[in-house]
């Protein structure tokens, strides 16, 4: 299994946990997801890295507001799209 496929799977798993209200468990997985996403996007073009910084900022703001559904949406849609576009 490639690192990208694994990271995308973890994004979906984490988003699902946030949607179920299991925010503590999801937050622990989220740290690993963000580390892996950072590693995968480190060699991406500058515009992708800028988008990653913006998405990360929005996700952290959602976490701070305890907007778990918003955070789940960012992880499952924006982050996965970004990861796929950077690899394709």
C-alpha positions as CSV (number, residue, x, y, z in Angstrom):
1,X,0.0,0.0,0.0
2,X,1.4,3.4,-1.0
3,X,1.9,6.2,1.5
4,X,-0.7,8.2,-0.4
5,X,-3.4,5.5,-0.2
6,X,-2.6,5.0,3.5
7,X,-2.9,8.7,4.2
8,X,-6.2,9.0,2.3
9,X,-7.6,6.1,4.2
10,X,-6.5,7.6,7.5
11,X,-8.2,10.9,6.5
12,X,-11.4,9.1,5.9
13,X,-11.2,7.2,9.2
14,X,-10.4,10.4,11.1
15,X,-13.3,12.3,9.5
16,X,-15.6,9.4,10.4
17,X,-14.6,9.5,14.0
18,X,-15.2,13.3,14.1
19,X,-18.6,12.8,12.7
20,X,-19.4,10.2,15.3
21,X,-18.4,12.6,18.1
22,X,-15.3,10.7,19.0
23,X,-13.1,13.8,18.9
24,X,-10.4,12.8,21.3
25,X,-9.7,9.6,19.4
26,X,-9.9,11.4,16.1
27,X,-7.6,14.2,17.2
28,X,-4.9,11.6,18.0
29,X,-5.1,10.2,14.5
30,X,-5.3,13.7,13.0
31,X,-1.8,14.5,14.3
32,X,-0.4,11.5,12.4
33,X,-2.4,12.4,9.3
34,X,-1.1,16.0,9.3
35,X,2.5,14.7,9.7
36,X,2.1,12.3,6.8
37,X,0.4,14.9,4.6
38,X,3.2,17.4,5.3
39,X,5.7,14.8,4.3
40,X,3.8,13.9,1.1
41,X,3.3,17.5,0.1
42,X,6.9,18.7,1.0
43,X,8.1,18.2,-2.6
44,X,4.9,19.4,-4.2
45,X,4.8,22.6,-6.3
46,X,4.7,25.9,-4.5
47,X,1.0,26.6,-5.2
48,X,0.1,23.2,-3.7
49,X,2.1,23.9,-0.6
50,X,0.4,27.3,-0.3
51,X,-3.0,25.6,-0.5
52,X,-1.9,23.0,2.1
53,X,-1.0,25.8,4.5
54,X,-4.4,27.4,3.9
55,X,-6.3,24.2,4.4
56,X,-4.3,23.3,7.5
57,X,-5.0,26.8,9.0
58,X,-8.8,26.2,8.3
59,X,-8.7,22.8,9.9
60,X,-6.9,24.0,13.0
61,X,-9.4,26.8,13.3
62,X,-12.3,24.3,13.0
63,X,-10.6,22.2,15.8
64,X,-10.3,25.3,18.0
65,X,-14.0,26.1,17.5
66,X,-14.8,22.4,18.2
67,X,-16.5,22.3,14.8
68,X,-16.0,18.6,14.4
69,X,-18.3,18.3,11.3
70,X,-16.5,21.2,9.6
71,X,-13.1,19.6,10.4
72,X,-14.3,16.2,9.1
73,X,-15.4,17.8,5.8
74,X,-12.0,19.5,5.4
75,X,-10.2,16.3,6.0
76,X,-12.4,14.1,3.8
77,X,-12.8,16.5,0.9
78,X,-10.2,19.3,0.7
79,X,-7.3,17.4,2.1
80,X,-7.9,14.3,0.1
81,X,-8.3,16.3,-3.1
82,X,-5.1,18.2,-2.3
83,X,-3.2,15.0,-1.7
84,X,-4.5,13.4,-4.9
85,X,-3.7,16.5,-7.0
86,X,-0.2,16.7,-5.7
87,X,0.5,13.1,-6.6
88,X,-1.2,13.2,-10.0
